[in-house]
Amino acid sequence: MLKRIVSEVMLTLLLIGMVSLAFNIKPIRSSHSTIIYLDPSSYIFDANKVSVGYRFNVTVKVSDVENLLAWQVCILYDESLINVSRVFEPVWDPEYVFYENLALFAYAYAPWGLGNGSFACMSVSLEEETFSGSGKLVIIEFEILAIPSVGETYSSILNINNDFTYLLDPYGNDILAVKQDGYYEISGGAGPVLNATVDVNPHALNLRSRGRWITTYIELPEDYDVSDINVSTILLNDSIPAEVHPVGIGDYDDDGVPDLMVKFDRAELTSYILTNVDITKLFEEWFMTITLTITGELYDGTQFQGSTTIKILMPILRGIGRHIFLL
Ligand SMILES: [Ca+2]
């Protein structure tokens, strides 16, 4: 029993010793902290603007390092989305940590059995001079391999916070550093917006009338079917939803192009107009022209948009209106 306790004490002392040793090897700097990071940290793309094969650069930097003789960066990413296409040791760049130093630079795809989606590079200064300060380590070029469809988003952490990323001083000791991961994302976005033709009845809206609806007729470009429109997504001026009932499909203007009829609540539209137009001007000029924009989506997520103008009327006697406002 006694023997066991003694050995436990011994073990504890041994562990304390090892921890102390570890701290001796990796000195903690309290005055500042060294950071390895990607600049910028996020790489966000829109699928409408890039395609498979598009390339972008990820610059890896270090800040507030002292006595740097060698560095290694290992980056892990989702290989189904992106892949490293090239790597640049930025020897031409005065911000490079080994600028104008003779350095040995090397890189490897899928090193140490890490598999696809990993890339490592390293550099050792062959001169006695070490680097202190902040600067660039390497520029890694990525190629986009996959484009998401409308409404989808692909993303990957650009992981450098792993054991294979480190900084060394001339004694071969790790320089304590915070390693900050980056982020890649590509979104399918909203896709193209179809130009819809919109007509409104009435063309002139009496703000004092008590009619129940404003009726609109929506036509889509050729090859699109108005019966594919999801009525519950339709908005007037981004504010007023279309009534889900009644709706109808016909050819209201007899131009051979089918149109979808939807209705909006007239009181809601009147209230919207009264809070969004210059009321003083409306009273003074008696009528105004405003633009109504209708937006919405087809059931597959395709967006459409169309605008028309209507006159709005405030039918009170001009003189009286002005008089009231002057009071
Ligand atoms: Ca029509």
Residues whose N, C-alpha, C, O or C-beta is under 5 A from the ligand:
A	BS01	CA	D251 Y252 D253 D254 D255 G256 V257 P258 D259
